[in-house]
Amino acid sequence: MKNQNQLLDFVLREWLLVTSGAGFVLTCLYSGRLALCSLPEAEVLFILWVLLVAVKGLETHGLMAWISARLEGGRNLPLKLVTATFLLAMVVTNDVSLVVMVPLTLGLSLEHRGLLVILEALAANAGSALTPFGNPQNLFLYWYYDLGPLAFIKTIAPFSLFFLVLLLGAARLVSASPDAAAGEEAFTVVIAKPGKTAFVYLLLLAVVLLSVLHLLPVAAGLAVVLYALIFDRQTLKVDYGLLLTFFFFFGLADNLQAMLAARLSHASHIFLLSALASQVISNVPAALLFAKFTANWKALLWGVNAGGFGSLFGSLANLIAYRLYLNNRRTSDSAAFTLRFLLVGYLALFLACGLYYLLFSVLSAGG
């Protein structure tokens, strides 16, 4: 019974890894071919790995927590929390920004902490969309289509900036009054100033980001691995399930391309299809899948980033924020929080779709 419970817990926790692995095996058996990673795909996996290691170093040695703690106190705290989440996600990914900001938010004795967490989840997805290294799907698309940083940012900037303005406006409306019920349980965490090792990882992160932007060779990322191996092996304990999921989806997408190429030679409505597919399979695998069928990277970039809004499965960042909130000892409104999360998320998805068709259909036709 214990083994069965452990297996069930693993499947529920790593459902994306399990389903991608099963899909990879089944499509290999069906197509009679074993899909292998191409060189660009292998480079994506390597870059993602060293990026995770560098960010883990920043977390482990306290730089992220120290920066977040500086935000406490003063006026407009909801506005600062949402802004910090947006900006952090641009650099250290949407997942990591939420891992840092949501616990900090829940530790404060503020009213409407649940609404703030929802706004932070949206801010993490919107902020991470703006940079090639903000989330895994952007990193993949940037590398897969061999894009330049200016073209990438110019294409997706209207999406990110539109939601930044909306979220800042919404955050200004959230009350920063103390929550009397939570005030008795509120805790204060004293965070020490980060040491030299944290700033070493900050330098290593800069090396990785320059590699992503093609300003340094991919091999420069080996500096992160070598430093961790020699001085700090704990930071090598990153989310290998995510890397393995990427590997499986690379193979799955390659198999599906071979099986469906004749039917999907022209991927029309790629924006809407990728956004809707993200609601079910998450935006990272949606990006991996649809990239095999289209050269229209702008539509796909918008589709998978817009698809991060909406359902809990739209983005892994959504699940992180949702689980952090429900598992916190100071929350007890799971049903109401879930309903608010979905309503606000799907409103954001609807607005993203409207903005896309306004910019790329109506205005383009008018021009």
C-alpha positions as CSV (number, residue, x, y, z in Angstrom):
1,M,0.0,0.0,0.0
2,K,2.8,2.4,0.9
3,N,4.5,1.8,-2.5
4,Q,1.2,2.4,-4.3
5,N,0.7,5.7,-2.5
6,Q,4.2,6.7,-3.4
7,L,3.6,5.9,-7.0
8,L,0.3,7.8,-7.0
9,D,2.0,10.8,-5.4
10,F,4.8,10.7,-8.0
11,V,2.3,10.6,-10.9
12,L,0.2,13.4,-9.5
13,R,3.3,15.5,-8.8
14,E,5.1,14.7,-12.1
15,W,2.1,14.3,-14.4
16,L,3.7,16.3,-17.2
17,L,6.8,14.1,-17.1
18,V,4.7,10.9,-17.1
19,T,2.4,11.9,-19.9
20,S,5.3,13.2,-22.1
21,G,7.3,10.0,-21.5
22,A,4.2,7.8,-22.3
23,G,3.5,9.9,-25.5
24,F,7.1,9.6,-26.6
25,V,7.2,5.8,-26.1
26,L,3.8,5.3,-27.8
27,T,4.6,7.4,-30.8
28,C,7.9,5.7,-31.2
29,L,6.1,2.3,-31.2
30,Y,3.4,3.5,-33.6
31,S,5.8,5.2,-36.1
32,G,8.5,2.5,-35.8
33,R,11.2,5.1,-35.3
34,L,13.3,6.4,-32.4
35,A,13.4,10.2,-32.4
36,L,16.7,11.6,-31.3
37,C,17.6,15.2,-30.2
38,S,19.0,17.4,-32.9
39,L,22.0,19.6,-32.1
40,P,19.9,22.8,-31.6
41,E,17.6,20.8,-29.2
42,A,20.6,19.5,-27.3
43,E,21.9,23.0,-27.0
44,V,18.5,24.1,-25.6
45,L,18.6,21.4,-23.0
46,F,22.2,22.3,-22.0
47,I,21.4,26.1,-21.7
48,L,18.2,25.3,-19.7
49,W,20.3,23.1,-17.3
50,V,23.0,25.6,-16.6
51,L,20.3,28.4,-16.3
52,L,18.6,26.3,-13.6
53,V,21.9,25.7,-11.8
54,A,22.8,29.4,-11.8
55,V,19.4,30.4,-10.5
56,K,19.5,27.7,-7.8
57,G,22.8,29.2,-6.7
58,L,21.2,32.6,-6.3
59,E,18.3,31.0,-4.3
60,T,20.5,28.8,-2.1
61,H,22.9,31.7,-1.1
62,G,20.1,34.1,-0.3
63,L,20.4,36.8,-3.0
64,M,16.8,36.3,-4.2
65,A,15.3,36.3,-0.7
66,W,17.4,39.3,0.3
67,I,16.2,41.4,-2.7
68,S,12.6,40.4,-2.0
69,A,12.9,41.3,1.7
70,R,14.0,44.8,0.7
71,L,10.5,45.3,-0.8
72,E,8.8,45.1,2.6
73,G,7.6,48.2,4.4
74,G,6.7,51.5,3.0
75,R,3.7,52.5,0.9
76,N,2.1,50.8,-2.1
77,L,3.2,47.3,-1.0
78,P,0.8,45.4,-3.4
79,L,2.1,47.5,-6.3
80,K,5.7,46.7,-5.3
81,L,5.0,43.0,-5.0
82,V,3.4,42.8,-8.4
83,T,6.1,44.9,-10.0
84,A,8.9,42.9,-8.4
85,T,7.3,39.6,-9.6
86,F,7.1,41.0,-13.2
87,L,10.8,42.2,-13.2
88,L,12.2,39.0,-11.5
89,A,10.4,36.8,-14.1
90,M,12.1,38.7,-16.9
91,V,15.5,37.5,-15.6
92,V,15.1,34.4,-13.4
93,T,12.0,32.8,-15.0
94,N,8.4,32.9,-14.0
95,D,8.6,29.8,-11.9
96,V,11.5,31.1,-9.7
97,S,10.0,34.5,-9.3
98,L,6.8,33.0,-7.9
99,V,8.8,30.6,-5.6
100,V,10.4,33.8,-4.2
101,M,7.4,36.2,-4.1
102,V,4.4,34.1,-3.2
103,P,5.8,32.9,0.2
104,L,6.8,36.4,1.0
105,T,3.3,37.7,0.1
106,L,1.6,35.0,2.2
107,G,3.9,35.9,5.2
108,L,2.6,39.4,5.3
109,S,-0.4,40.4,7.3
110,L,-2.3,42.0,4.4
111,E,-5.9,41.8,3.3
112,H,-6.6,40.1,0.0
113,R,-3.4,38.0,-0.1
114,G,-5.2,35.5,-2.4
115,L,-5.9,38.2,-5.0
116,L,-2.3,39.4,-4.7
117,V,-1.0,35.9,-5.4
118,I,-3.3,35.7,-8.5
119,L,-2.0,39.0,-9.8
120,E,1.6,37.8,-9.1
121,A,1.0,34.7,-11.2
122,L,-0.3,36.8,-14.1
123,A,2.7,39.2,-13.6
124,A,5.2,36.3,-13.7
125,N,3.7,35.0,-17.0
126,A,3.6,38.5,-18.5
127,G,7.0,39.5,-17.4
128,S,8.7,36.3,-18.4
129,A,7.2,36.6,-21.9
130,L,9.3,39.7,-22.6
131,T,12.8,38.0,-22.6
132,P,14.2,35.0,-24.4
133,F,15.2,33.5,-21.1
134,G,12.1,34.4,-19.0
135,N,10.5,31.0,-19.4
136,P,11.3,27.7,-21.0
137,Q,9.1,28.1,-24.1
138,N,10.7,31.4,-25.0
139,L,14.1,29.9,-24.6
140,F,13.2,27.1,-26.9
141,L,11.5,29.3,-29.6
142,Y,14.4,31.8,-29.5
143,W,16.9,29.1,-30.1
144,Y,14.8,27.0,-32.4
145,Y,14.0,29.8,-34.9
146,D,17.5,31.4,-34.4
147,L,16.0,34.8,-33.5
148,G,17.7,38.1,-32.6
149,P,17.0,39.7,-29.3
150,L,15.6,42.9,-30.8
151,A,13.2,41.2,-33.1
152,F,12.0,38.9,-30.3
153,I,11.4,41.7,-27.8
154,K,9.8,43.9,-30.4
155,T,7.3,41.2,-31.3
156,I,6.2,40.3,-27.7
157,A,6.6,43.7,-26.0
158,P,3.0,44.8,-26.7
159,F,1.8,41.7,-24.9
160,S,4.0,42.2,-21.8
161,L,3.6,45.9,-21.5
162,F,-0.2,45.8,-22.0
163,F,-0.6,43.4,-19.1
164,L,2.0,45.3,-17.0
165,V,-0.2,48.4,-17.2
166,L,-3.3,46.4,-16.4
167,L,-1.7,44.6,-13.4
168,L,-0.2,47.8,-12.0
169,G,-3.6,49.4,-12.1
170,A,-5.2,46.4,-10.5
171,A,-2.5,46.3,-7.8
172,R,-3.2,50.0,-6.9
173,L,-6.8,49.0,-6.2
174,V,-5.8,46.2,-3.8
175,S,-6.0,47.3,-0.2
176,A,-2.8,47.3,1.8
177,S,-4.6,47.4,5.1
178,P,-3.5,44.9,7.7
179,D,-5.5,41.7,8.1
180,A,-6.6,41.6,11.7
181,A,-7.2,37.8,11.6
182,A,-3.8,37.1,10.1
183,G,-1.9,39.7,12.1
184,E,-1.7,37.5,15.2
185,E,0.0,34.8,13.2
186,A,2.2,37.0,10.9
187,F,5.8,36.2,11.1
188,T,8.9,38.2,10.4
189,V,11.9,36.6,8.8
190,V,15.3,38.2,9.3
191,I,17.3,37.6,6.1
192,A,21.1,38.0,6.2
193,K,22.9,39.9,3.6
194,P,24.1,37.4,0.8
195,G,27.7,36.5,0.8
196,K,30.3,36.5,-2.0
197,T,29.1,33.2,-3.4
198,A,25.8,34.6,-4.3
199,F,27.4,37.3,-6.4
200,V,29.6,34.7,-8.1
201,Y,26.4,33.0,-9.2
202,L,25.1,36.4,-10.4
203,L,28.1,36.7,-12.6
204,L,27.6,33.1,-13.9
205,L,24.0,33.9,-14.6
206,A,25.1,36.8,-16.7
207,V,27.4,34.4,-18.7
208,V,24.4,32.1,-19.3
209,L,22.2,35.0,-20.5
210,L,24.9,36.2,-22.9
211,S,25.0,32.7,-24.3
212,V,21.3,32.7,-24.8
213,L,21.6,36.0,-26.7
214,H,24.3,34.5,-28.9
215,L,26.9,36.9,-27.6
216,L,28.9,34.1,-26.1
217,P,29.3,30.5,-27.3
218,V,27.1,27.8,-25.8
219,A,30.2,26.2,-24.3
220,A,30.6,29.2,-22.0
221,G,27.8,27.7,-19.9
222,L,30.3,25.0,-18.8
223,A,31.7,27.6,-16.4
224,V,28.5,27.2,-14.3
225,V,28.8,23.4,-14.2
226,L,32.5,23.5,-13.3
227,Y,32.1,26.0,-10.5
228,A,29.2,24.0,-9.0
229,L,31.1,20.7,-9.3
230,I,34.2,22.1,-7.6
231,F,32.7,24.4,-5.0
232,D,29.0,23.9,-4.5
233,R,27.5,20.6,-5.6
234,Q,24.2,21.3,-3.9
235,T,23.2,23.7,-6.6
236,L,23.4,20.8,-9.1
237,K,20.2,19.4,-7.5
238,V,17.8,21.2,-9.9
239,D,14.5,20.1,-11.6
240,Y,15.8,17.3,-13.8
241,G,12.2,16.2,-14.3
242,L,11.7,19.4,-16.3
243,L,14.8,18.6,-18.4
244,L,13.6,15.0,-19.0
245,T,10.2,16.3,-19.9
246,F,11.8,18.6,-22.5
247,F,13.7,15.6,-23.9
248,F,10.5,13.5,-24.2
249,F,8.6,16.4,-25.9
250,F,11.4,16.9,-28.4
251,G,11.0,13.3,-29.4
252,L,7.2,13.3,-29.3
253,A,7.0,16.4,-31.4
254,D,9.4,14.9,-33.9
255,N,7.4,11.7,-34.1
256,L,4.1,13.7,-34.6
257,Q,5.7,15.8,-37.3
258,A,6.7,12.6,-39.2
259,M,3.2,11.2,-38.7
260,L,1.2,14.3,-39.5
261,A,3.4,16.3,-41.9
262,A,1.2,15.6,-44.9
263,R,-1.9,16.9,-43.1
264,L,-0.4,19.9,-41.3
265,S,1.9,21.3,-44.0
266,H,0.1,24.7,-43.5
267,A,-0.5,25.5,-39.8
268,S,-3.3,28.1,-40.0
269,H,-4.6,29.8,-36.9
270,I,-1.4,28.8,-35.1
271,F,-1.9,31.5,-32.4
272,L,-5.3,30.3,-31.4
273,L,-4.4,26.6,-31.6
274,S,-1.3,27.0,-29.5
275,A,-3.1,29.1,-26.9
276,L,-5.9,26.6,-26.6
277,A,-3.5,23.6,-26.6
278,S,-1.7,25.3,-23.7
279,Q,-4.8,25.1,-21.6
280,V,-4.6,21.3,-21.6
281,I,-0.9,20.4,-22.0
282,S,0.8,23.6,-20.8
283,N,2.5,26.2,-22.9
284,V,6.0,24.6,-22.8
285,P,5.0,21.4,-24.6
286,A,2.7,23.4,-26.8
287,A,5.6,25.4,-28.0
288,L,7.7,22.3,-28.6
289,L,4.9,20.6,-30.5
290,F,3.7,23.5,-32.8
291,A,7.2,24.7,-33.7
292,K,7.5,21.5,-35.8
293,F,4.6,22.6,-38.0
294,T,5.0,26.3,-38.6
295,A,7.5,28.9,-39.5
296,N,5.3,31.6,-38.1
297,W,7.2,32.1,-34.9
298,K,5.5,35.4,-34.0
299,A,2.0,33.8,-33.9
300,L,3.4,30.9,-31.9
301,L,5.3,33.1,-29.5
302,W,2.1,35.1,-28.8
303,G,0.0,31.9,-28.6
304,V,2.0,30.0,-26.0
305,N,2.6,33.1,-23.8
306,A,-1.1,34.0,-24.0
307,G,-1.8,30.3,-23.3
308,G,0.0,30.7,-20.0
309,F,-3.1,32.5,-18.8
310,G,-6.4,30.7,-18.2
311,S,-6.3,27.2,-16.7
312,L,-4.1,26.0,-13.9
313,F,-2.3,23.8,-16.6
314,G,-1.7,26.7,-18.9
315,S,1.7,27.4,-17.3
316,L,3.7,25.5,-14.7
317,A,4.0,28.8,-13.0
318,N,0.2,28.8,-12.4
319,L,0.5,25.4,-10.6
320,I,3.4,26.7,-8.5
321,A,1.5,29.8,-7.3
322,Y,-1.7,27.7,-6.8
323,R,0.1,25.0,-4.7
324,L,2.1,27.5,-2.7
325,Y,-1.2,29.3,-1.7
326,L,-3.2,26.2,-0.9
327,N,-0.3,24.5,1.1
328,N,0.3,27.6,3.2
329,R,-0.9,27.2,6.8
330,R,-2.5,30.6,6.9
331,T,-5.0,30.0,4.0
332,S,-8.3,28.1,4.2
333,D,-10.3,29.4,1.2
334,S,-9.3,26.8,-1.4
335,A,-12.6,26.8,-3.3
336,A,-13.0,30.6,-3.5
337,F,-9.3,31.0,-4.4
338,T,-9.6,28.4,-7.2
339,L,-12.7,30.1,-8.7
340,R,-11.0,33.6,-8.5
341,F,-7.8,32.2,-10.1
342,L,-9.7,30.7,-13.0
343,L,-12.0,33.7,-13.6
344,V,-9.1,36.2,-13.6
345,G,-6.9,33.9,-15.6
346,Y,-9.5,33.4,-18.4
347,L,-10.3,37.1,-18.4
348,A,-6.5,37.7,-19.1
349,L,-6.6,35.0,-21.8
350,F,-9.6,36.7,-23.5
351,L,-7.9,40.1,-23.4
352,A,-4.6,38.6,-24.8
353,C,-6.6,37.0,-27.7
354,G,-8.3,40.3,-28.4
355,L,-5.0,42.2,-28.3
356,Y,-3.4,39.8,-30.7
357,Y,-6.1,40.0,-33.3
358,L,-6.2,43.8,-33.0
359,L,-2.5,44.1,-33.5
360,F,-1.9,41.5,-36.2
361,S,-5.2,41.3,-38.0
362,V,-7.2,44.6,-37.8
363,L,-4.3,47.0,-37.7
364,S,-2.3,45.0,-40.3
365,A,-5.2,44.9,-42.7
366,G,-5.7,48.7,-42.2
367,G,-2.1,49.3,-42.9
